[in-house]
Amino acid sequence: MIERTIKSHNPATGEYLGEVHVDEPERVKEIVALSRKAAREWGRRTFLERGDSLLGLQQVIVRRADEIAEVISSETGKPRIEAMAAEIAPVVYALRYWRKRAAKVLKPKTIPLRFLVYKKSYLTFYPLGVVGLIAPWNYPFAIPMGDMTMALIAGNSILLKPSEQTPLVGKLIASLFKEADFPEGVVSVLFGGGDTGAALIGAGVDKIVFTGGGSTGRRVMAMAAETLTPVTLELGGKDPMIICEDADLELAVEGALWGGMSNAGQTCAGVKRIYIARKIAEPFIEALVKRAERLRLGVPADDHVVDVGAIVLERQIDLYRSQLADAEAQGAKILCGGREWSAYHKGRFFAPTVVVHVQGNMRLVREETFGPILAVDEVDSVEEAIDKANDSELGLCASVWSRDINRAKRIAERLEAGTVVINDCTFTHALVETPWGGVKKSGFGRVHSDEGLKEFVNWRHINYNRGGRAGNTLWGRAFWWFPYSPAKYRLFRALTDWLGTYGWWSRGRAFLAMVKAFWKMKRIH
Ligand code: NDP
């Protein structure tokens, strides 16, 4: 069989960067079997031991941080500062954080019982086994590494399928684990396209964490259903930004600009839709356009100072064009950008774009855009802003801008989103302490945070008799066991009454009736 390869090119220059061999779908089951074997030994290690391995990895990343930034930057065309700030630093922090935190979150927990007080319950957590991660190209380091950190500290082995757009970052990730001396098979990187990802889902892994587009997410879930493999889906976003009339205007302009244009707008949680109070819309739009036009586009190489990098996929540019044409045809106005920008042969760039007079039925407002385009809509009230913000199939993140924190919180609490940030935006993927994930068609399940960590383990509830007695405290065996009898029925009827009765007097009477029924049943026995 001819060995297939994936070639990698720099989207900012078109330059050939290197290639990797594809892991053919037929081989995936074999790799999963090796990973399962490794998971058994890894899962038996203590948190301290696994934490030490993570610390070793962290030190390798810190040492090689500039090289990592360079690889991310050349394969995605993003400025190196974005690679360092949004990808490498958060991962280094996550490794530091989970090393200490995981043991606290995953230690056994007592569950207080309010009814059967002669019994005791507690929860323990144990690793899932093998976790499959399918990652996108837009944050090819931070997204998989953040999830891997949690899965690993929880005691699982990992199979990572990076996007075929960023195979060299995937190769680099594999080399970091190797240098950090992780045991063979605990972390494997599978190279390939959608067919390799599909093979991974069907290969008997214990969980799939998928980050990517909604339509692929649907397919992933359907495939996972075949084998009843649990999935976490981190899908797209169309994040609204609500700017109240009392907002700090300059702050809002800079926030919108960074939220919308960083990573060249190829951010699931980037600002996309702006709902601004009509009173302050004019100066806001004027300043936003001025600042957007001043952003520096270009190849993020050493000798350039660049704010906005390249567009990774050619087809994204076609999508921007068609969404903008649809919006213009329906009365929207493009105030800046709106076109491809290329000073470099073969590079793919799109000029930062601001569109006004948008309406809710335009494709630019309804569909995911994944590019440096901000759609601005003027609103007459906070109610209108909230309604418009929630009128979307997607619900990843949102932001609210106001000088009045209580007002901003009240608005935030009405937004249908996984995360709402006040007077800032987009950045909370870097806060490992907080949950990350969407609502509606932005997906389900959480990564990061204590809640996210618990998605990488099985939950085991253990129940026993208080004092450790073998028999039931009352008369040796549980009163709901065989044999059944009319007396037993009456007991449960009395119990149901007692559970559903309120007030001291009524409750006391119901209790007495229950004790009577219990006593009778015991005599019959
Ligand atoms: P895709 O959905 O195209 O791909 C995501 C991953 O799935 C890639 O590794 C891809 O492989 C793989 N894949 C493709 N087809 C299949 C298949 N049939 N079975 C299994 N795996 C498959 O997304 P993009 O990579 O284009 O990423 C952009 C999308 O990701 C955007 O919609 C964005 O909003 C979303 N995203 C969501 C985030 C979140 O946290 N909620 C964060 C970042 C991005 P290959 O690339 O090799 O084809």
Residues whose N, C-alpha, C, O or C-beta is under 5 A from the ligand:
A	BS01	NDP	I134 A135 P136 W137 K161 P162 S163 E164 Q165 G192 G193 G194 G197 A198 T211 G212 G213 G214 T216 R219 E234 L235 G236 G237 C268 S442
